[in-house]
């Protein structure tokens, strides 16, 4: 699930308001349950891709995270998406990119994919739906992207661990409250937290998102980091510019 906090500068105004332009690729998200947004961009930009021969993205939406990871690595990437229209649009975005030979879009639920696939991945990544037992809108696509009815945290964790290679990693971004629940559930499946990065939208505001890195083996010390997107005057922080410099046209 994404909330766009700082991607307005990616849009080309006018008839093409559903198109987002990055330095090395563009993304259309008009038909997708998962739009281009800061959550997705940050997760794709911060996840460690070194030594990842293959990557699995769970819930790719329009494909923006898969494209960012392809730009940052030489990995083979499988990106699964349960919504048919989103999978179709992601496929179009991939075909229009320079990495169409390294990214495969798969229209499937995680549950079905795990039953069919014997592949094991060095890196599993997801910007998952997280609302549970909350009031839904009349928009079915919006509900798929925001509510975890079709993919609970337990299913995401068990599916991820089943897909990970022995030394593999799981990277996830969630709101603060949901991140605590996810960490607790991950421990029940012997998936260990290695990094907790707290994301603050603006100086003086409270943390609103957490990027987490998990592995099968326990960490000697869990790395704790803080990351701020905007300064008090609403300009972008240097750390945000540095992380997204190779992606955004403006930086």
N, C-alpha and C positions, 0 to 999 in steps of 0.2 A: 504494500500500500504506500502511495507517495502523496506528499503535500508539497506543492511547488512554492518554495520560499524565495528562490533566487535564480530562476531560470527564465524570467521574462525577457532578458537580454538575448536569449537564444532564438526567440521567435521572429519570424519575418512577418510583418504586419500586412493587412489586406486580405486577399483571397487565400493566402497560404498560412493562416494563423495556426493550423494544425501541424505545421512543419517546424522542427527545431534543427538549427544548424550548429554543428560542432566543427572543430578544426579539420578533422579528417573524415567526417561522415555526417549524414543528416538522418533524422528520425521523424516519421509520421506516426501520430498516436491517436488519430480521430476515432478509430474503430476499436481501440484497445481498452481493456479493463485497467491496465497498468500504464498510466501516463508518464511522460518525462517529468521528473521532479528532483528536488534536492536530495531526498533520501536515496534514490536510486543512483544518482551521480556520485554522491559521497561514498556509498558502499562500493561501487565499481572502482572508484579512484583509490580507495584506501586499502582494500583487501590485498593481501600479499600474494602475488602470482608467481614469484620466483620458484623455479623447480616444479611447477605444475604442468605436467605433460598433458593432462586432460582435466576438464572442468565441467561440472554439472550445475546449471542454473535452474532453480525450481521456481516456476511462475514468472516467466520472462516478460509477459505483457507485450509491449511494443518492441522489445529486444534491446533496449538501451544499455542495460548492464552487460549483456553478452557482447555488444559492440565495443564498449569501453574496455572490457577484459581482453578482447581480441587485439585492440590497439596497443594494449600494455604488455602483451605476451606473444609467445609463439604457440600457445596451447591449442589443442583441439577442444571445441566447446559444444556440448549438447545442452540445449535450452528447451525445457518442457513447459507447456502451457495448456491448461485445461479448457480454456474458452476458444472455440473454433475461429471466430473472427479475429481475436487477438493473435492467435497463432498464424493466421493468414497474413495479417499486417506485419507481424514480426518477420515472417518469411520474405515479404517484399522489401522490408528495410535491410535485411541481410543481403539479399540479391543485389541491392543497389550499393553495397559497400565494397571495400577492397578485400574483405575477409570471408567472402561467400564460400570459399573452399575449406574454411576452418570452423564454421559455425553451422550446426544442424538444428533446425527448429522441429520439435516433436509435439504433435497435438495429443496430449495424454494427461491424465492425472498422475500424481506422484505414486499413488498406490498401485495403479496398473503398470506404470513404468518399471517399478521395482520388481514386480512379479515376472516381467518379460525380459528384463535386461540382466546380463551377467557382468556388465562392465563395472569396474571400480575406479573411482575418481580421486585424484590428488587434492582437488578443491571442490567443495560443494558450497553454493552461495544462494541466498534467498532474501528478498525484501517481501516478507509474507503478509497475508491478511492477518489482522489481529483482534478485531472486535468479536466479542463472545457474549451471547445472550443480550444483545443490545437492540434498540429499535432500528429496523431496517427501512430503507427508502423503497420507492416503487420501481427504482431502476435496478434491474437484475444484474447488469454488468457492474454497477457500482457496488452492489452487495458482494459479488464474487471477489472484487479487489479489496474490500474492507473487512468482510466477515469471514471467520475461520470455520464455517460450517462444513466446507468441502475439504479443508485441510487443517486439522487441529494441531496444536503444538506437539502433542504426543506423536501424531502421524508424521509431522515434519521431522522430528528428531529421530524416530525409528527408521523412517525412509532414508534420511541423510546418513545415519550410521551404517545402514545396509548398503549404501552406495559408495561409501568412502573406502579408499585403500587403507591398509594398516597404519600408515603414517599420514593419512589425509587430514584435511581441515574443513571446518564448517564456519562460514561467515554469515552473520545475520544482523539486520538493523530493526529495532523495535522502539516504541515509546517506553518511557522509564518504567511505569508500572508493569507493563507486559514483559519487559526485559527481566525483571526480577522473577516473575512466574516462569519464564522460559529457562532461566539459569537453574532454578530449583528442579524443574522437570528434567533438564539435561543431566543433572547429577544422578537422578534416579536410573538413568540409562548408561551411567558411567561415561558420560561425555563431559570433558573437563574444560572449564573456562581458562583461557590463556591471556586474553586481552579484553578489557572493558573500556571503551572510549565514549565518554559522555559529550554529546553534541549540544551546544547552546546556540540558539538562533541569533542572539545579539548580546553584546556586553551589558551586564546588569540584569539580564533575564535568567530564568531558571533553565536547567537542562531539559530538553524535550524529546531527545532521541538517544539511543545507545547502540553503538556498533560493537558486536561481540565476536570473538574468535574462539572456537572450541577445537579440541583434539581428543583422541582416544586416551592418550597418556596424560597423567597429571602434570601441571606446571609447577616448577620449583617456587615461582612467584608469579602471581597474576598481575600483569602490567595494567596500571590504571592511568588513563590519559584523559585530558580535557581538550575540547576543540570548539572554537567559536567562529561562527560564520560571518557576522557583521560587527563592526565597531559601533560605539554609541551614536556616532553621527550617520549611521546607516551605510557607510562605505564598507567594502569587503575587507576582512582581516588579511594580513600577509599570509597566514597559515592556510586560509581558504584559497587564496590566489595560487599559492605554491602547489597545493594538492590538485587543483583543477587547471593549472596553467597549460597543460598539453591538450586540454579538452575544449575549453571555452574560447571563442573567437576574441573576446574582449581582453583576455589576460596574456 
